[in-house]
Amino acid sequence: MQPHIFSYFAAVGLVVGLAAPVFAEEQPLLLAQLGTKVEQRLTKDQAVALATKVKQGVVRKASLEKRDNQVVWEVAIEEGNRNVSFVRIDPKSGNIIATVDNVVGK
C-alpha cells in the first residue's frame, strides 16, 4: 500500500508544480498556453502608463485578461471614494479598447 500513497502524492505534486505558473501574474504566455494566441508588444509598465493617461488615481492591479473573447491588458485604477475603473488595452497595438467606470469596492 505504501507505493500507491507515494505515487499519489508524486502525481499531485507534479500537477501543482506545473499549474503554479497559471497563478503567477507575470506570466503573459499563460493565455497562449490555454489556447489563445497572444502577440504582446506592450509591457505591463507601458500598459499602466497608458491607462494612467486616461484615468487618474492609484493603480491597484494590471494583468492580462480575456474579455469578450479577446486578450487585453486590464488596469484597475482606484479614483477615490473606493471607486475603481478598469482600462482595457490591446497588448499588440497599445490602443485603448474600453474603460469600465466606477465599479465600487472591487
PyRosetta script that sets phi, psi and omega in degrees:
from pyrosetta import init, pose_from_sequence

init()
pose = pose_from_sequence("MQPHIFSYFAAVGLVVGLAAPVFAEEQPLLLAQLGTKVEQRLTKDQAVALATKVKQGVVRKASLEKRDNQVVWEVAIEEGNRNVSFVRIDPKSGNIIATVDNVVGK")
pose.set_psi(1, -31.2)
pose.set_omega(1, -178.3)
pose.set_phi(2, -58.5)
pose.set_psi(2, -44.1)
pose.set_omega(2, -179.5)
pose.set_phi(3, -60.8)
pose.set_psi(3, -31.4)
pose.set_omega(3, 179.7)
pose.set_phi(4, -69.5)
pose.set_psi(4, -38.0)
pose.set_omega(4, 178.0)
pose.set_phi(5, -64.5)
pose.set_psi(5, -43.2)
pose.set_omega(5, 177.6)
pose.set_phi(6, -62.1)
pose.set_psi(6, -42.9)
pose.set_omega(6, 179.7)
pose.set_phi(7, -62.0)
pose.set_psi(7, -40.1)
pose.set_omega(7, 178.8)
pose.set_phi(8, -61.7)
pose.set_psi(8, -50.3)
pose.set_omega(8, -179.1)
pose.set_phi(9, -66.1)
pose.set_psi(9, -34.6)
pose.set_omega(9, 177.1)
pose.set_phi(10, -65.1)
pose.set_psi(10, -41.9)
pose.set_omega(10, 179.4)
pose.set_phi(11, -66.2)
pose.set_psi(11, -43.3)
pose.set_omega(11, 178.6)
pose.set_phi(12, -63.3)
pose.set_psi(12, -43.3)
pose.set_omega(12, 179.0)
pose.set_phi(13, -62.2)
pose.set_psi(13, -38.9)
pose.set_omega(13, 178.5)
pose.set_phi(14, -65.0)
pose.set_psi(14, -44.6)
pose.set_omega(14, 179.7)
pose.set_phi(15, -63.5)
pose.set_psi(15, -46.0)
pose.set_omega(15, 179.6)
pose.set_phi(16, -64.7)
pose.set_psi(16, -40.3)
pose.set_omega(16, 179.6)
pose.set_phi(17, -64.0)
pose.set_psi(17, -38.5)
pose.set_omega(17, 178.8)
pose.set_phi(18, -76.6)
pose.set_psi(18, -26.9)
pose.set_omega(18, -179.5)
pose.set_phi(19, -83.0)
pose.set_psi(19, -14.8)
pose.set_omega(19, -176.2)
pose.set_phi(20, -54.7)
pose.set_psi(20, -41.5)
pose.set_omega(20, 178.8)
pose.set_phi(21, -62.8)
pose.set_psi(21, -21.0)
pose.set_omega(21, 179.6)
pose.set_phi(22, -62.2)
pose.set_psi(22, -33.7)
pose.set_omega(22, -175.3)
pose.set_phi(23, -93.4)
pose.set_psi(23, -2.8)
pose.set_omega(23, 180.0)
pose.set_phi(24, -82.6)
pose.set_psi(24, 130.4)
pose.set_omega(24, -177.0)
pose.set_phi(25, -70.3)
pose.set_psi(25, -25.0)
pose.set_omega(25, -175.5)
pose.set_phi(26, -91.3)
pose.set_psi(26, 25.8)
pose.set_omega(26, -177.5)
pose.set_phi(27, -112.2)
pose.set_psi(27, 77.7)
pose.set_omega(27, -177.2)
pose.set_phi(28, -66.6)
pose.set_psi(28, -20.7)
pose.set_omega(28, -179.9)
pose.set_phi(29, -80.2)
pose.set_psi(29, -7.9)
pose.set_omega(29, -178.7)
pose.set_phi(30, -57.8)
pose.set_psi(30, -45.5)
pose.set_omega(30, -179.5)
pose.set_phi(31, -62.5)
pose.set_psi(31, -34.3)
pose.set_omega(31, 176.3)
pose.set_phi(32, -65.8)
pose.set_psi(32, -36.9)
pose.set_omega(32, 178.9)
pose.set_phi(33, -67.3)
pose.set_psi(33, -26.1)
pose.set_omega(33, -179.6)
pose.set_phi(34, -87.0)
pose.set_psi(34, 7.0)
pose.set_omega(34, 175.3)
pose.set_phi(35, 107.4)
pose.set_psi(35, 4.6)
pose.set_omega(35, 178.2)
pose.set_phi(36, -111.8)
pose.set_psi(36, 123.3)
pose.set_omega(36, 178.3)
pose.set_phi(37, -80.0)
pose.set_psi(37, 124.8)
pose.set_omega(37, -179.8)
pose.set_phi(38, -118.7)
pose.set_psi(38, 116.6)
pose.set_omega(38, 171.7)
pose.set_phi(39, -103.0)
pose.set_psi(39, 101.6)
pose.set_omega(39, -172.7)
pose.set_phi(40, -102.9)
pose.set_psi(40, 119.0)
pose.set_omega(40, 174.7)
pose.set_phi(41, -109.1)
pose.set_psi(41, -16.9)
pose.set_omega(41, -176.3)
pose.set_phi(42, -99.5)
pose.set_psi(42, 127.2)
pose.set_omega(42, 177.7)
pose.set_phi(43, -81.3)
pose.set_psi(43, 169.3)
pose.set_omega(43, 178.2)
pose.set_phi(44, -60.7)
pose.set_psi(44, -44.1)
pose.set_omega(44, -179.8)
pose.set_phi(45, -63.0)
pose.set_psi(45, -39.1)
pose.set_omega(45, 178.3)
pose.set_phi(46, -66.9)
pose.set_psi(46, -39.0)
pose.set_omega(46, 178.0)
pose.set_phi(47, -63.8)
pose.set_psi(47, -41.6)
pose.set_omega(47, 178.2)
pose.set_phi(48, -63.8)
pose.set_psi(48, -42.1)
pose.set_omega(48, 179.6)
pose.set_phi(49, -62.2)
pose.set_psi(49, -42.2)
pose.set_omega(49, 178.1)
pose.set_phi(50, -65.7)
pose.set_psi(50, -43.5)
pose.set_omega(50, -177.8)
pose.set_phi(51, -64.0)
pose.set_psi(51, -38.3)
pose.set_omega(51, -178.9)
pose.set_phi(52, -74.4)
pose.set_psi(52, -12.1)
pose.set_omega(52, 171.3)
pose.set_phi(53, -77.0)
pose.set_psi(53, -27.3)
pose.set_omega(53, -179.1)
pose.set_phi(54, -87.8)
pose.set_psi(54, -42.5)
pose.set_omega(54, -179.0)
pose.set_phi(55, -126.1)
pose.set_psi(55, 135.1)
pose.set_omega(55, 178.3)
pose.set_phi(56, -96.1)
pose.set_psi(56, 140.4)
pose.set_omega(56, 177.6)
pose.set_phi(57, 151.5)
pose.set_psi(57, -162.2)
pose.set_omega(57, -177.8)
pose.set_phi(58, -98.7)
pose.set_psi(58, 124.9)
pose.set_omega(58, 178.7)
pose.set_phi(59, -73.9)
pose.set_psi(59, 122.5)
pose.set_omega(59, -179.3)
pose.set_phi(60, -98.5)
pose.set_psi(60, -29.8)
pose.set_omega(60, -177.8)
pose.set_phi(61, -165.6)
pose.set_psi(61, 145.9)
pose.set_omega(61, 172.8)
pose.set_phi(62, -141.7)
pose.set_psi(62, 123.1)
pose.set_omega(62, -178.1)
pose.set_phi(63, -154.0)
pose.set_psi(63, 158.3)
pose.set_omega(63, 172.8)
pose.set_phi(64, -76.6)
pose.set_psi(64, 129.2)
pose.set_omega(64, -178.3)
pose.set_phi(65, -134.3)
pose.set_psi(65, 158.6)
pose.set_omega(65, 173.7)
pose.set_phi(66, -104.9)
pose.set_psi(66, 113.9)
pose.set_omega(66, -179.1)
pose.set_phi(67, -128.6)
pose.set_psi(67, 131.4)
pose.set_omega(67, 179.6)
pose.set_phi(68, 50.8)
pose.set_psi(68, 43.8)
pose.set_omega(68, 177.5)
pose.set_phi(69, 63.7)
pose.set_psi(69, 26.1)
pose.set_omega(69, -179.8)
pose.set_phi(70, -138.5)
pose.set_psi(70, 139.7)
pose.set_omega(70, 176.8)
pose.set_phi(71, -83.6)
pose.set_psi(71, 129.6)
pose.set_omega(71, -178.0)
pose.set_phi(72, -139.0)
pose.set_psi(72, 155.4)
pose.set_omega(72, 164.8)
pose.set_phi(73, -79.4)
pose.set_psi(73, 127.7)
pose.set_omega(73, 176.6)
pose.set_phi(74, -116.3)
pose.set_psi(74, 118.8)
pose.set_omega(74, -177.7)
pose.set_phi(75, -112.1)
pose.set_psi(75, 120.1)
pose.set_omega(75, 178.6)
pose.set_phi(76, -93.3)
pose.set_psi(76, 125.5)
pose.set_omega(76, -177.5)
pose.set_phi(77, -125.4)
pose.set_psi(77, 123.0)
pose.set_omega(77, 176.9)
pose.set_phi(78, -87.7)
pose.set_psi(78, 120.5)
pose.set_omega(78, -174.5)
pose.set_phi(79, -94.9)
pose.set_psi(79, -9.0)
pose.set_omega(79, -177.1)
pose.set_phi(80, 125.6)
pose.set_psi(80, 158.2)
pose.set_omega(80, -178.0)
pose.set_phi(81, 52.0)
pose.set_psi(81, 31.5)
pose.set_omega(81, 179.9)
pose.set_phi(82, 61.5)
pose.set_psi(82, 16.9)
pose.set_omega(82, 175.0)
pose.set_phi(83, -82.6)
pose.set_psi(83, 128.3)
pose.set_omega(83, -178.3)
pose.set_phi(84, -118.3)
pose.set_psi(84, 131.6)
pose.set_omega(84, 175.2)
pose.set_phi(85, -114.9)
pose.set_psi(85, 149.4)
pose.set_omega(85, 177.7)
pose.set_phi(86, -114.5)
pose.set_psi(86, 131.7)
pose.set_omega(86, 175.5)
pose.set_phi(87, -110.4)
pose.set_psi(87, 125.1)
pose.set_omega(87, -179.3)
pose.set_phi(88, -107.4)
pose.set_psi(88, 128.3)
pose.set_omega(88, -173.6)
pose.set_phi(89, -127.7)
pose.set_psi(89, 137.0)
pose.set_omega(89, 175.7)
pose.set_phi(90, -69.2)
pose.set_psi(90, 121.4)
pose.set_omega(90, -176.8)
pose.set_phi(91, -71.0)
pose.set_psi(91, -15.4)
pose.set_omega(91, -179.8)
pose.set_phi(92, -89.4)
pose.set_psi(92, -50.4)
pose.set_omega(92, -174.4)
pose.set_phi(93, -93.7)
pose.set_psi(93, -24.5)
pose.set_omega(93, -175.9)
pose.set_phi(94, 83.9)
pose.set_psi(94, 8.1)
pose.set_omega(94, 178.7)
pose.set_phi(95, -78.9)
pose.set_psi(95, 142.2)
pose.set_omega(95, 174.1)
pose.set_phi(96, -74.0)
pose.set_psi(96, 123.2)
pose.set_omega(96, -178.3)
pose.set_phi(97, -89.8)
pose.set_psi(97, -46.2)
pose.set_omega(97, -177.4)
pose.set_phi(98, -161.5)
pose.set_psi(98, 161.0)
pose.set_omega(98, 168.9)
pose.set_phi(99, -127.4)
pose.set_psi(99, 137.5)
pose.set_omega(99, 176.0)
pose.set_phi(100, -114.5)
pose.set_psi(100, 114.3)
pose.set_omega(100, -170.1)
pose.set_phi(101, -97.4)
pose.set_psi(101, 148.9)
pose.set_omega(101, 168.3)
pose.set_phi(102, 52.5)
pose.set_psi(102, 56.1)
pose.set_omega(102, 171.7)
pose.set_phi(103, -89.9)
pose.set_psi(103, 104.2)
pose.set_omega(103, -171.2)
pose.set_phi(104, -76.2)
pose.set_psi(104, 129.5)
pose.set_omega(104, 170.8)
pose.set_phi(105, 75.6)
pose.set_psi(105, 13.5)
pose.set_omega(105, 179.4)
pose.set_phi(106, -84.9)
pose.dump_pdb("model.pdb")
